[in-house]
Amino acid sequence: MTEVPLTTTTTKGLQHGLTRRQISMMGLGGAIGAGLFVGSGQAIGIAGPAVLVSYLIAGTVVILVMAMLAEMVAARPSSGAFSSFAQRAMGRSVGSAVGWLYWIQLVVVIAAEATGAAGIIEGWVPGIPAWLWVLIFVAALTAVNLFGVRNYGRFEFWFAAIKVFAIIAFLVVGTCAILGFIPGVPATGIGNLVAHDGFAPYGISGIAAALLIVVFAFGGTEVVAIAAAESDDPARNIARIVREVMVRILVFYLGSIFVIVAVLPWNSPDVLDGPFSAVLATLRVPGLDLVMSLIVVMALLSAMNANIYGASRMAYSLGERGLAPVASTRTSDKGVPYVAVLASVAFGFVTVVLNWAFPETVLGLLLNIVGSTVLVIWTATVISQIILRRRADRDGEELPMRMWGFPWLSWVALALLAVIIALAMIDPTARTQLLLTLALTAALLGLARLTRDRRAQ
C-alpha cells in the first residue's frame, strides 16, 4: 500500500474560523496555567530570586522554538504542525511518533487539569463529589469544542482573557506594594531580591534545578502553530501571533515572578504553598484567597479547553496522513473533527476514572511518563527546522518568512535543549521522567515503523 501523502494545508473538512486575536489568546490560555500560579512557588524555593535567570533562559528557548515554528507554519500550514514538519524532515515514523506523543501528553494533562479544578471546587461545595465536577467540566468543554471553531475561538478568547486580566491586576497591585502606594501597607521595595542569603542562595545549581521546572511551565504555547491552520491567512498571521504570544507570556511570567520575589522573602513557606495568594495576603484584604482560587480554577479549565482543541486537531492530522484511524478525519457540518474531539476527551475521562479508582497511582504515573514530552517535541521542532530550511535554501524555495540568525540561532536553541536534557539526567526526579518519556517515544517510533512495514507488504 502506498503511503498517504503529507498534507500541507488544512483540508476542506476544517473551516478557517479563527482570528489572529483568538489564536493569540489560545496560546496564552495553553501556557498560563497551574505551572505559573502554583508551580512557580516550587521553582522559587529551589533557586531563590535567581529563578528569574531560569525564566530568562527558558524564555529564550521558547522564543527561538516558536520562531522556527512560525517559519514552517507560514510555508506549509497544517493542523499537525510540528508532527507534520517532523514527517517532512525525518520521515513518516518520526512524524507519527511526535504526533502521538503530543496527543498522549494532552489527554493525560486534560485529566490532570480536570482533577485539579474539581479538587478545588470540592473544597467549596463539600456536598458534591469531585468526580461529578469532573463530569461537568468534561461535558461542558466537550460541548464548547463541538460548537464549531468560530464559536470555540470566541469562548476561549474570553476564557483566557480572565487569566490575562487577573495577571495584569496582580502586576499592578504588586507594583503598588513595592512602591508603597497601598494605604496601610509599608513599601516592600526590592530588598528581598538580595536579602536572605543573596540573589542566588543556591548558586548555579539552584538556577539549573529550577530551569527544569520552568521549561515545562512554558509548554502549551505550541498550540498556536496548530490553530494557525484554521485561520483565514496562516502565512500572514503566524508571525504576528507568535510575536504577540511570546511578548505577553514573557512579560506575564517574568513580571509576576519579579513581584513575588520582591514583595516576599523567597524562603517564606507561604511562597512555596501558593506564591500569588501569599502576595495578595500581604494586602490584608478579606476574600482575596477565594479570588485567587477562582483564578486558578479558571486557569486550569482554560488550559484544559485549549488542550482538548490541540489534541483533537493533532488526532485529525494523524488520520489525514494515514497515521491514525480514518474515522478521526470525520468532520461535522461546522467543520469540527467530532470523532477526534470525542476520542481525546474519552481517553482523558478514562484516566480520571482510573485516578478516582486508584488515587495517587494512575494519574501520577501517567504524568511522570509524559512529564518531559515538551523537551522531545521542542527538540524535534528544532531539528525539523534546520533540515527543512536547508532543503528550501538548496532548492531555491521562496519562504513567506525566514527565521532570523539562521543557522546559528537554530544551533543555539539545540544546544540549550541539550544542556537542559543533560541537567535533567543529573536530577533524580527529572531523570525518571525523561527516561520514561524517551521509552514511550521509542515505543511509538517502533510501532510506527512496524505499521509502515506491514502497509508496504
MARVEXPA-988924 format. One line per 5 residues: number of its first residue (from 0); their letters; for each residue z, x, y of C-alpha. Coordinates in steps of 0.1 Angstrom, whole numbers, plus 5000, padded with zeros to 4 digits. Each point is the difference from the previous one (the first is absolute). Layout:
<lumvexs>
NUM) a) Z:X:Y  ... $
</lumvexs>
This chain:
<lumvexs>
0) mtevp) 5000:5000:5000  4991:5013:5034  5028:5006:5025  5004:4973:5027  4988:5016:5033 $
5) ltttt) 5026:5008:5026  5002:4974:5028  5000:5015:5034  5004:4968:5020  5018:4967:4996 $
10) tkglq) 4981:4977:4977  4990:4965:5011  5030:4986:4982  5024:5013:5027  4999:4988:5036 $
15) hgltr) 5001:5021:5032  5029:4982:5016  5025:5026:5012  5001:5012:5036  5009:5035:5011 $
20) rqism) 5033:4989:5014  5009:4983:4967  4992:5031:4979  5020:5022:5023  5030:4977:4996 $
25) mglgg) 4995:5000:4963  5002:5037:4999  5033:4998:5020  5012:4972:4977  4993:5021:4969 $
30) aigag) 5017:5032:5013  5030:4986:5019  5023:4987:4974  5032:5010:4982  4990:5036:5001 $
35) lfvgs) 5006:5000:5038  5028:4975:5003  5021:5011:4970  4985:5032:4985  5002:5019:5033 $
40) gqaig) 5038:5002:4998  4997:5019:4968  4976:5025:5015  5023:5005:5030  5029:5007:4977 $
45) iagpa) 4980:5027:4983  4985:5018:5030  5021:4990:5030  4982:4997:5034  4974:5024:4986 $
50) vlvsy) 4986:4971:4981  4978:4996:5030  4982:5031:4988  4995:4984:4966  4985:4969:5017 $
55) liagt) 4977:5022:5020  4987:5019:4970  4995:4968:4980  4984:4983:5030  4975:5029:5003 $
60) vvilv) 4990:4996:4963  4996:4962:5005  4978:5005:5031  4977:5024:4982  4997:4978:4969 $
65) mamla) 4993:4969:5021  4974:5019:5020  4983:5010:4967  5001:4963:4988  4985:4989:5033 $
70) emvaa) 4971:5023:4996  4993:4988:4965  5005:4963:5008  4977:5002:5030  4972:5014:4977 $
75) rpssg) 5006:4976:4971  5024:4971:5005  5015:4988:4966  5029:4979:4990  5007:5028:4975 $
80) afssf) 5004:5025:5028  5015:5033:4987  4993:4989:4964  4963:4995:5008  4999:5033:5018 $
85) aqram) 5017:5018:4971  4974:4985:4977  4971:5012:5022  5015:5035:5003  5015:5006:4966 $
90) grsvg) 4986:4975:4976  5007:4966:4985  5031:5010:4981  5018:5014:5030  4991:4970:5021 $
95) savgw) 5013:4977:4974  5033:5019:4996  5006:5001:5037  4992:4963:5004  5022:4989:4971 $
100) lywiq) 5028:5023:5011  5000:4984:5034  4999:4965:4986  5030:5007:4977  5019:5015:5028 $
105) lvvvi) 4995:4970:5022  5009:4974:4975  5032:5018:4992  5008:5004:5037  4993:4963:5004 $
110) aaeat) 5027:4993:4975  5024:5024:5017  4995:4984:5034  5004:4965:4987  5032:5010:4982 $
115) gaagi) 5014:5019:5030  4993:4971:5024  5015:4975:4976  5032:5021:4996  5006:4999:5038 $
120) iegwv) 4993:4962:5002  5023:4993:4971  5028:5016:5019  4995:4974:5028  4995:4970:4976 $
125) pgipa) 5021:5007:4969  4993:4966:4985  4963:5009:4994  4994:5027:4974  4978:5030:5008 $
130) wlwvl) 4974:4992:4974  4993:4967:5019  4995:5018:5032  4976:5024:4983  4980:4970:4987 $
135) ifvaa) 4999:4985:5035  4988:5033:5015  4974:5006:4973  4986:4964:5002  4999:5000:5038 $
140) ltavn) 4983:5034:5004  4976:4992:4972  4989:4969:5019  4995:5020:5031  4977:5024:4982 $
145) lfgvr) 4980:4972:4985  4994:4982:5033  4971:5023:5010  4999:5034:5016  4997:4986:5035 $
150) nygrf) 5031:4979:4996  5017:5029:4982  4992:5023:5028  5016:4977:5026  5031:4995:4979 $
155) efwfa) 5005:5037:4993  4994:5009:5037  5029:4979:5012  5021:5008:4969  4997:5038:5007 $
160) aikvf) 5003:4994:5038  5036:4989:4995  5009:5034:4987  4981:5017:5028  5018:4980:5026 $
165) aiiaf) 5033:5008:4983  4993:5037:5000  4989:5000:5037  5032:4981:5009  5020:5025:4980 $
170) lvvgt) 4984:5029:5018  5007:4984:5034  5036:4992:4991  5005:5035:4985  4986:5017:5031 $
175) cailg) 5023:4979:5022  5030:5011:4978  4990:5037:5003  4996:4997:5038  5032:4979:5005 $
180) fipgv) 4982:4969:5013  5020:4976:4978  5031:4986:5017  5033:5009:4983  4983:5026:4977 $
185) patgi) 5003:5037:5010  4967:5019:5001  4996:5019:4968  4975:5026:5013  4983:5022:4975 $
190) gnlva) 5029:5022:4992  5001:4987:4964  4967:5018:4994  5018:5034:5000  5036:4990:4993 $
195) hdgfa) 5015:4998:4965  4988:5034:4986  4968:5002:5021  4965:4985:5000  4993:5011:4965 $
200) pygis) 5033:5001:4981  4984:5006:4966  4972:5022:5013  4965:5000:4986  5011:4987:4966 $
205) giaaa) 5013:4969:5016  4968:4994:5019  4980:5005:4968  5022:4977:4980  4997:4973:5027 $
210) llivv) 4963:5005:5001  4997:4986:4965  5016:4967:5011  4981:4998:5032  4966:5004:4984 $
215) fafgg) 5005:4970:4978  5011:4979:5031  4966:5005:5015  4983:4984:4970  4982:4968:5007 $
220) tevva) 4978:5011:5029  4971:5004:4976  4996:4962:4998  4980:5002:5032  4972:5019:4981 $
225) iaaae) 4999:4971:4976  5001:4972:5026  4974:5016:5022  4973:4990:4975  5008:4963:5009 $
230) sddpa) 4996:5005:5037  4968:4992:5020  4990:5036:5007  5019:5024:4978  4981:5031:5012 $
235) rniar) 5010:4994:5037  5034:4985:4993  5015:5026:4977  5004:5028:5025  5018:4979:5025 $
240) ivrev) 5021:4983:4973  5012:5034:4986  5008:5014:5034  5020:4969:5010  5019:4998:4967 $
245) mvril) 5009:5037:5000  5011:5002:5036  5022:4969:4997  5015:5011:4967  5008:5035:5013 $
250) vfylg) 5015:4986:5032  5021:4974:4981  5012:5023:4973  5007:5031:5021  5014:4978:5029 $
255) sifvi) 5023:4981:4977  5013:5031:4982  5005:5018:5034  5021:4970:5013  5021:5000:4968 $
260) vavlp) 5009:5037:4999  5006:5000:5038  5023:4970:5002  5020:5007:4968  5013:5031:4982 $
265) wnspd) 4975:5006:4972  5029:5004:4975  5015:4966:5007  5003:4979:4968  4986:4970:5019 $
270) vldgp) 4968:5019:5006  4995:5005:4963  5007:4963:4992  4978:4985:5027  4989:5021:5029 $
275) fsavl) 4985:4972:5021  5030:4978:4996  5023:5029:5007  4984:5006:5034  5000:4963:5009 $
280) atlrv) 5037:4998:4990  5008:5025:5029  4989:4973:5024  5029:4978:4989  4979:4968:5001 $
285) pgldl) 5009:4974:4974  4973:4990:4975  4979:5031:5003  5006:5009:4963  4986:4966:4990 $
290) vmsli) 4970:5005:5023  4994:5034:4984  5002:4985:4965  4974:4974:5010  4977:5027:5012 $
295) vvmal) 5003:5019:4968  4992:4969:4980  4969:4994:5022  4990:5037:4995  5002:4996:4963 $
300) lsamn) 4981:4968:4999  4973:5013:5024  4995:5031:4979  4999:4978:4969  4973:4979:5015 $
305) aniyg) 4979:5030:5009  5005:5014:4965  4988:4968:4983  4969:5002:5022  4995:5037:4992 $
310) asrma) 5005:4996:4962  4977:4970:4998  4972:5018:5018  5004:5031:4979  4998:4979:4968 $
315) yslge) 4969:4983:5014  4983:5033:5007  5009:5014:4966  4984:4969:4984  4970:5003:5023 $
320) rglap) 4994:5036:4987  5005:4991:4964  5034:5016:4998  5020:4967:4995  4993:4966:4984 $
325) vastr) 4971:4983:5018  5023:4970:5006  5017:5020:5028  4968:4996:5021  5001:4962:5001 $
330) tsdkg) 5004:4987:5035  5007:4967:5015  4979:4981:5025  5021:5018:5027  4990:5034:4986 $
335) vpyva) 5035:5007:4985  5000:5019:4966  5025:4974:4987  5001:5013:4964  5009:5035:5014 $
340) vlasv) 5027:4985:5023  5016:4980:4972  4998:5029:4975  5017:5023:5025  5028:4975:5008 $
345) afgfv) 5005:4991:4964  5006:5035:4989  5024:5006:5029  5018:4968:4991  5003:5010:4963 $
350) tvvln) 5016:5032:5012  5025:4980:5021  5009:4979:4969  5005:5031:4980  5022:5014:5027 $
355) wafpe) 5020:4968:4999  5004:5002:4962  5007:5037:5000  5016:5008:5034  4999:5036:5013 $
360) tvlgl) 4978:5010:4971  4964:4988:5000  4993:5000:5038  5017:5033:5005  4980:5016:4973 $
365) llniv) 4967:4986:5013  5008:5011:5035  5006:5035:4986  4967:5000:4983  4980:4991:5031 $
370) gstvl) 5023:5018:5024  4976:5028:5007  4968:4980:4999  4994:5006:5037  4997:5037:4994 $
375) viwta) 4974:4995:4973  4980:4976:5022  5001:5021:5031  4990:5032:4980  4971:4981:4984 $
380) tvisq) 4990:4988:5035  5000:5035:5015  4980:5015:4971  4975:4971:5001  4994:5005:5038 $
385) iilrr) 4994:5037:4995  4975:4994:4973  4982:4971:5016  4999:5016:5035  4985:5032:4985 $
390) radrd) 4975:4979:4981  4990:4981:5031  4996:5032:5020  4979:5015:4972  4977:4970:4999 $
395) geelp) 4997:4997:5037  5016:4965:4999  5009:4984:5034  5036:4988:4999  5012:4973:5025 $
400) mrmwg) 5031:5021:5007  5011:5035:4990  5035:5013:4996  5008:5027:5026  5008:5035:4988 $
405) fpwls) 4982:4998:4967  5005:5018:4976  5031:5018:5014  5021:4969:5007  4991:4986:4966 $
410) wvala) 5012:5031:4983  5031:4999:5022  5007:4965:4987  4995:5011:4964  5023:5030:5005 $
415) llavi) 5027:4978:5015  4998:4976:4971  5002:5030:4976  5032:5011:5018  5015:4965:4998 $
420) ialam) 4992:4998:4962  5016:5035:4995  5031:4988:5018  5001:4969:4978  4999:5022:4969 $
425) idpta) 5031:5018:5012  5021:4969:5007  5013:4985:4967  4996:4963:5010  4966:5005:5017 $
430) rtqll) 4988:5021:4971  5007:4972:4975  4981:4975:5022  4971:5024:5004  4997:5008:4963 $
435) ltlal) 5001:4963:4991  4973:4992:5025  4978:5028:4988  5005:4989:4964  4989:4965:5010 $
440) taall) 4970:5014:5018  4991:5021:4970  5002:4969:4978  4978:4980:5023  4975:5028:5002 $
445) glarl) 4999:5003:4962  4996:4962:4996  4972:5000:5025  4981:5028:4982  5006:4982:4967 $
450) trdrr) 4985:4967:5012  4971:5020:5016  4992:5016:4968  5001:4967:4981  4977:4984:5025 $
455) aq) 4975:5029:4997  4997:4994:4963 $
</lumvexs>
